[in-house]
Amino acid sequence: EDRHCAAASPSFRPGSGVAMTSLAAEIARQKAIADPNQITELVLDKCKAASLNGDEFEGFNNLEVLSLNNVGLTSLKNFPELIKLKRLELNDNKISGGLEDLQDAALVSLRVLNLSGNRISSLDDLSPLGGLPNLRSLDLFNCEVTQAEGYNEAVFELVPSLKVLDGKDRNGDDADLDDDEDDEDE
Protein backbone atom coordinates (compact mmCIF):
# COMPACT_ATOMS: atom_id res chain seq x y z
CA GLU A 1 0.00 0.00 0.00
CA ASP A 2 1.41 3.37 -1.05
CA ARG A 3 1.40 5.78 1.89
CA HIS A 4 3.38 8.59 0.27
CA CYS A 5 1.87 11.97 -0.49
CA ALA A 6 1.54 11.37 -4.18
CA ALA A 7 0.91 8.92 -6.92
CA ALA A 8 1.70 9.13 -10.57
CA SER A 9 0.62 7.08 -13.52
CA PRO A 10 -1.24 7.74 -16.73
CA SER A 11 -4.58 7.17 -14.98
CA PHE A 12 -4.09 6.66 -11.22
CA ARG A 13 -5.65 8.98 -8.63
CA PRO A 14 -4.59 8.47 -5.02
CA GLY A 15 -6.85 8.23 -2.00
CA SER A 16 -6.77 10.80 0.76
CA GLY A 17 -4.98 8.70 3.39
CA VAL A 18 -1.46 9.90 2.73
CA ALA A 19 1.67 10.51 4.72
CA MET A 20 3.54 13.81 4.71
CA THR A 21 6.84 13.97 2.85
CA SER A 22 8.75 16.67 1.00
CA LEU A 23 7.74 17.55 -2.53
CA ALA A 24 11.27 17.06 -3.88
CA ALA A 25 11.60 13.64 -2.22
CA GLU A 26 8.27 12.46 -3.61
CA ILE A 27 9.07 13.65 -7.14
CA ALA A 28 12.41 11.84 -6.97
CA ARG A 29 10.58 8.71 -5.80
CA GLN A 30 8.13 8.97 -8.71
CA LYS A 31 11.00 9.36 -11.18
CA ALA A 32 12.58 6.20 -9.81
CA ILE A 33 9.33 4.26 -10.28
CA ALA A 34 8.41 5.38 -13.80
CA ASP A 35 9.82 7.24 -16.76
CA PRO A 36 8.64 10.84 -16.23
CA ASN A 37 7.97 11.10 -19.98
CA GLN A 38 5.25 8.46 -19.60
CA ILE A 39 3.45 10.29 -16.79
CA THR A 40 0.50 12.47 -17.81
CA GLU A 41 -0.93 13.10 -14.35
CA LEU A 42 1.00 13.86 -11.17
CA VAL A 43 -0.81 14.32 -7.85
CA LEU A 44 1.45 15.69 -5.14
CA ASP A 45 -1.21 16.91 -2.71
CA LYS A 46 -0.06 17.45 0.88
CA CYS A 47 3.66 17.13 0.10
CA LYS A 48 5.62 19.87 1.86
CA ALA A 49 7.20 22.72 -0.12
CA ALA A 50 7.15 26.47 0.41
CA SER A 51 8.70 27.10 -3.00
CA LEU A 52 9.92 25.43 -6.19
CA ASN A 53 13.53 25.35 -7.34
CA GLY A 54 12.65 24.94 -11.01
CA ASP A 55 14.12 21.58 -11.89
CA GLU A 56 11.90 19.23 -9.86
CA PHE A 57 9.70 18.55 -12.88
CA GLU A 58 12.51 18.04 -15.40
CA GLY A 59 11.60 15.18 -17.75
CA PHE A 60 7.83 15.40 -17.20
CA ASN A 61 7.38 16.53 -20.81
CA ASN A 62 3.92 15.00 -21.29
CA LEU A 63 2.36 16.11 -18.02
CA GLU A 64 -1.25 17.23 -18.57
CA VAL A 65 -2.51 17.35 -14.97
CA LEU A 66 -0.51 18.60 -11.98
CA SER A 67 -2.03 18.77 -8.52
CA LEU A 68 -0.14 20.62 -5.79
CA ASN A 69 -3.00 21.12 -3.34
CA ASN A 70 -2.18 21.95 0.28
CA VAL A 71 1.61 21.70 -0.07
CA GLY A 72 2.40 25.03 1.59
CA LEU A 73 3.52 26.96 -1.50
CA THR A 74 3.94 30.67 -0.83
CA SER A 75 5.27 31.50 -4.29
CA LEU A 76 5.14 30.25 -7.87
CA LYS A 77 8.65 31.50 -8.59
CA ASN A 78 10.58 28.99 -10.73
CA PHE A 79 7.38 27.30 -11.89
CA PRO A 80 8.47 24.79 -14.56
CA GLU A 81 7.75 25.03 -18.27
CA LEU A 82 5.12 22.36 -18.85
CA ILE A 83 3.77 23.15 -22.31
CA LYS A 84 1.31 20.22 -22.39
CA LEU A 85 -0.18 20.99 -18.97
CA LYS A 86 -3.98 21.37 -19.23
CA ARG A 87 -5.02 21.37 -15.57
CA LEU A 88 -3.20 22.89 -12.60
CA GLU A 89 -4.54 22.47 -9.08
CA LEU A 90 -3.02 24.79 -6.46
CA ASN A 91 -5.79 24.81 -3.81
CA ASP A 92 -5.18 25.63 -0.17
CA ASN A 93 -1.65 26.97 -0.41
CA LYS A 94 -0.34 30.36 0.77
CA ILE A 95 0.04 32.02 -2.62
CA SER A 96 -0.64 35.76 -2.50
CA GLY A 97 0.59 36.88 -5.91
CA GLY A 98 3.34 36.20 -8.41
CA LEU A 99 0.97 34.73 -10.99
CA GLU A 100 3.22 36.17 -13.71
CA ASP A 101 5.41 33.14 -13.00
CA LEU A 102 2.70 30.97 -14.57
CA GLN A 103 2.72 33.16 -17.67
CA ASP A 104 6.53 33.03 -17.80
CA ALA A 105 6.37 29.22 -17.63
CA ALA A 106 4.80 29.09 -21.11
CA LEU A 107 1.69 27.19 -19.98
CA VAL A 108 0.17 27.54 -23.45
CA SER A 109 -2.11 24.50 -23.09
CA LEU A 110 -3.44 25.35 -19.61
CA ARG A 111 -7.26 25.27 -19.62
CA VAL A 112 -8.15 24.83 -15.94
CA LEU A 113 -6.51 26.65 -13.01
CA ASN A 114 -7.68 26.19 -9.45
CA LEU A 115 -6.34 28.66 -6.89
CA SER A 116 -9.06 28.23 -4.25
CA GLY A 117 -8.13 28.87 -0.66
CA ASN A 118 -5.04 30.97 -1.37
CA ARG A 119 -4.18 34.50 -0.22
CA ILE A 120 -4.89 36.35 -3.45
CA SER A 121 -6.45 39.66 -2.46
CA SER A 122 -6.17 42.04 -5.40
CA LEU A 123 -7.58 42.07 -8.92
CA ASP A 124 -4.17 43.37 -10.06
CA ASP A 125 -2.67 40.07 -8.85
CA LEU A 126 -4.82 38.27 -11.44
CA SER A 127 -3.82 40.34 -14.49
CA PRO A 128 -0.96 38.01 -15.56
CA LEU A 129 -3.53 35.25 -16.12
CA GLY A 130 -4.63 37.14 -19.23
CA GLY A 131 -1.38 35.91 -20.81
CA LEU A 132 -2.51 32.27 -20.61
CA PRO A 133 -4.10 31.94 -24.07
CA ASN A 134 -6.21 28.83 -23.47
CA LEU A 135 -7.31 29.37 -19.87
CA ARG A 136 -11.03 28.52 -19.83
CA SER A 137 -11.79 27.85 -16.16
CA LEU A 138 -10.50 29.67 -13.08
CA ASP A 139 -11.48 28.91 -9.50
CA LEU A 140 -10.73 31.38 -6.73
CA PHE A 141 -13.21 30.24 -4.05
CA ASN A 142 -12.18 31.34 -0.56
CA CYS A 143 -9.70 33.91 -1.85
CA GLU A 144 -10.08 37.47 -0.55
CA VAL A 145 -10.13 38.84 -4.12
CA THR A 146 -13.62 37.39 -4.64
CA GLN A 147 -14.94 40.13 -2.32
CA ALA A 148 -13.63 42.96 -4.54
CA GLU A 149 -16.24 45.20 -6.09
CA GLY A 150 -16.93 44.17 -9.68
CA TYR A 151 -14.87 40.99 -9.23
CA ASN A 152 -16.65 38.78 -11.79
CA GLU A 153 -16.76 41.37 -14.56
CA ALA A 154 -13.17 42.45 -13.92
CA VAL A 155 -11.77 38.90 -14.03
CA PHE A 156 -13.60 38.05 -17.26
CA GLU A 157 -12.15 41.27 -18.71
CA LEU A 158 -8.61 40.50 -17.46
CA VAL A 159 -8.71 36.96 -18.90
CA PRO A 160 -10.43 37.18 -22.30
CA SER A 161 -10.26 33.41 -22.94
CA LEU A 162 -12.10 32.63 -19.67
CA LYS A 163 -15.47 30.82 -19.90
CA VAL A 164 -15.99 29.75 -16.27
CA LEU A 165 -15.13 31.63 -13.06
CA ASP A 166 -15.81 29.97 -9.71
CA GLY A 167 -18.24 27.56 -11.36
CA LYS A 168 -20.23 30.29 -13.15
CA ASP A 169 -20.25 31.69 -16.68
CA ARG A 170 -20.14 35.40 -17.62
CA ASN A 171 -23.88 35.69 -16.97
CA GLY A 172 -23.62 34.22 -13.48
CA ASP A 173 -25.23 30.93 -14.48
CA ASP A 174 -23.88 27.64 -13.17
CA ALA A 175 -21.31 26.26 -15.58
CA ASP A 176 -18.90 23.38 -15.58
CA LEU A 177 -16.09 23.21 -18.08
CA ASP A 178 -15.78 19.55 -18.94
CA ASP A 179 -12.15 18.75 -19.74
CA ASP A 180 -13.32 16.28 -22.39
CA GLU A 181 -14.86 19.10 -24.41
CA ASP A 182 -11.46 20.35 -25.52
CA ASP A 183 -12.77 22.03 -28.66
CA GLU A 184 -15.93 23.64 -27.35
CA ASP A 185 -16.38 26.33 -30.01
CA GLU A 186 -19.08 28.92 -29.31
C-alpha positions as CSV (number, residue, x, y, z in Angstrom):
1,E,0.0,0.0,0.0
2,D,1.4,3.4,-1.1
3,R,1.4,5.8,1.9
4,H,3.4,8.6,0.3
5,C,1.9,12.0,-0.5
6,A,1.5,11.4,-4.2
7,A,0.9,8.9,-6.9
8,A,1.7,9.1,-10.6
9,S,0.6,7.1,-13.5
10,P,-1.2,7.7,-16.7
11,S,-4.6,7.2,-15.0
12,F,-4.1,6.7,-11.2
13,R,-5.7,9.0,-8.6
14,P,-4.6,8.5,-5.0
15,G,-6.8,8.2,-2.0
16,S,-6.8,10.8,0.8
17,G,-5.0,8.7,3.4
18,V,-1.5,9.9,2.7
19,A,1.7,10.5,4.7
20,M,3.5,13.8,4.7
21,T,6.8,14.0,2.9
22,S,8.8,16.7,1.0
23,L,7.7,17.6,-2.5
24,A,11.3,17.1,-3.9
25,A,11.6,13.6,-2.2
26,E,8.3,12.5,-3.6
27,I,9.1,13.7,-7.1
28,A,12.4,11.8,-7.0
29,R,10.6,8.7,-5.8
30,Q,8.1,9.0,-8.7
31,K,11.0,9.4,-11.2
32,A,12.6,6.2,-9.8
33,I,9.3,4.3,-10.3
34,A,8.4,5.4,-13.8
35,D,9.8,7.2,-16.8
36,P,8.6,10.8,-16.2
37,N,8.0,11.1,-20.0
38,Q,5.2,8.5,-19.6
39,I,3.4,10.3,-16.8
40,T,0.5,12.5,-17.8
41,E,-0.9,13.1,-14.3
42,L,1.0,13.9,-11.2
43,V,-0.8,14.3,-7.9
44,L,1.4,15.7,-5.1
45,D,-1.2,16.9,-2.7
46,K,-0.1,17.4,0.9
47,C,3.7,17.1,0.1
48,K,5.6,19.9,1.9
49,A,7.2,22.7,-0.1
50,A,7.2,26.5,0.4
51,S,8.7,27.1,-3.0
52,L,9.9,25.4,-6.2
53,N,13.5,25.4,-7.3
54,G,12.6,24.9,-11.0
55,D,14.1,21.6,-11.9
56,E,11.9,19.2,-9.9
57,F,9.7,18.5,-12.9
58,E,12.5,18.0,-15.4
59,G,11.6,15.2,-17.7
60,F,7.8,15.4,-17.2
61,N,7.4,16.5,-20.8
62,N,3.9,15.0,-21.3
63,L,2.4,16.1,-18.0
64,E,-1.2,17.2,-18.6
65,V,-2.5,17.4,-15.0
66,L,-0.5,18.6,-12.0
67,S,-2.0,18.8,-8.5
68,L,-0.1,20.6,-5.8
69,N,-3.0,21.1,-3.3
70,N,-2.2,21.9,0.3
71,V,1.6,21.7,-0.1
72,G,2.4,25.0,1.6
73,L,3.5,27.0,-1.5
74,T,3.9,30.7,-0.8
75,S,5.3,31.5,-4.3
76,L,5.1,30.2,-7.9
77,K,8.6,31.5,-8.6
78,N,10.6,29.0,-10.7
79,F,7.4,27.3,-11.9
80,P,8.5,24.8,-14.6
81,E,7.8,25.0,-18.3
82,L,5.1,22.4,-18.9
83,I,3.8,23.1,-22.3
84,K,1.3,20.2,-22.4
85,L,-0.2,21.0,-19.0
86,K,-4.0,21.4,-19.2
87,R,-5.0,21.4,-15.6
88,L,-3.2,22.9,-12.6
89,E,-4.5,22.5,-9.1
90,L,-3.0,24.8,-6.5
91,N,-5.8,24.8,-3.8
92,D,-5.2,25.6,-0.2
93,N,-1.6,27.0,-0.4
94,K,-0.3,30.4,0.8
95,I,0.0,32.0,-2.6
96,S,-0.6,35.8,-2.5
97,G,0.6,36.9,-5.9
98,G,3.3,36.2,-8.4
99,L,1.0,34.7,-11.0
100,E,3.2,36.2,-13.7
101,D,5.4,33.1,-13.0
102,L,2.7,31.0,-14.6
103,Q,2.7,33.2,-17.7
104,D,6.5,33.0,-17.8
105,A,6.4,29.2,-17.6
106,A,4.8,29.1,-21.1
107,L,1.7,27.2,-20.0
108,V,0.2,27.5,-23.4
109,S,-2.1,24.5,-23.1
110,L,-3.4,25.3,-19.6
111,R,-7.3,25.3,-19.6
112,V,-8.1,24.8,-15.9
113,L,-6.5,26.6,-13.0
114,N,-7.7,26.2,-9.4
115,L,-6.3,28.7,-6.9
116,S,-9.1,28.2,-4.3
117,G,-8.1,28.9,-0.7
118,N,-5.0,31.0,-1.4
119,R,-4.2,34.5,-0.2
120,I,-4.9,36.3,-3.5
121,S,-6.5,39.7,-2.5
122,S,-6.2,42.0,-5.4
123,L,-7.6,42.1,-8.9
124,D,-4.2,43.4,-10.1
125,D,-2.7,40.1,-8.9
126,L,-4.8,38.3,-11.4
127,S,-3.8,40.3,-14.5
128,P,-1.0,38.0,-15.6
129,L,-3.5,35.2,-16.1
130,G,-4.6,37.1,-19.2
131,G,-1.4,35.9,-20.8
132,L,-2.5,32.3,-20.6
133,P,-4.1,31.9,-24.1
134,N,-6.2,28.8,-23.5
135,L,-7.3,29.4,-19.9
136,R,-11.0,28.5,-19.8
137,S,-11.8,27.9,-16.2
138,L,-10.5,29.7,-13.1
139,D,-11.5,28.9,-9.5
140,L,-10.7,31.4,-6.7
141,F,-13.2,30.2,-4.0
142,N,-12.2,31.3,-0.6
143,C,-9.7,33.9,-1.8
144,E,-10.1,37.5,-0.5
145,V,-10.1,38.8,-4.1
146,T,-13.6,37.4,-4.6
147,Q,-14.9,40.1,-2.3
148,A,-13.6,43.0,-4.5
149,E,-16.2,45.2,-6.1
150,G,-16.9,44.2,-9.7
151,Y,-14.9,41.0,-9.2
152,N,-16.6,38.8,-11.8
153,E,-16.8,41.4,-14.6
154,A,-13.2,42.5,-13.9
155,V,-11.8,38.9,-14.0
156,F,-13.6,38.1,-17.3
157,E,-12.1,41.3,-18.7
158,L,-8.6,40.5,-17.5
159,V,-8.7,37.0,-18.9
160,P,-10.4,37.2,-22.3
161,S,-10.3,33.4,-22.9
162,L,-12.1,32.6,-19.7
163,K,-15.5,30.8,-19.9
164,V,-16.0,29.7,-16.3
165,L,-15.1,31.6,-13.1
166,D,-15.8,30.0,-9.7
167,G,-18.2,27.6,-11.4
168,K,-20.2,30.3,-13.1
169,D,-20.2,31.7,-16.7
170,R,-20.1,35.4,-17.6
171,N,-23.9,35.7,-17.0
172,G,-23.6,34.2,-13.5
173,D,-25.2,30.9,-14.5
174,D,-23.9,27.6,-13.2
175,A,-21.3,26.3,-15.6
176,D,-18.9,23.4,-15.6
177,L,-16.1,23.2,-18.1
178,D,-15.8,19.5,-18.9
179,D,-12.2,18.8,-19.7
180,D,-13.3,16.3,-22.4
181,E,-14.9,19.1,-24.4
182,D,-11.5,20.4,-25.5
183,D,-12.8,22.0,-28.7
184,E,-15.9,23.6,-27.3
185,D,-16.4,26.3,-30.0
186,E,-19.1,28.9,-29.3
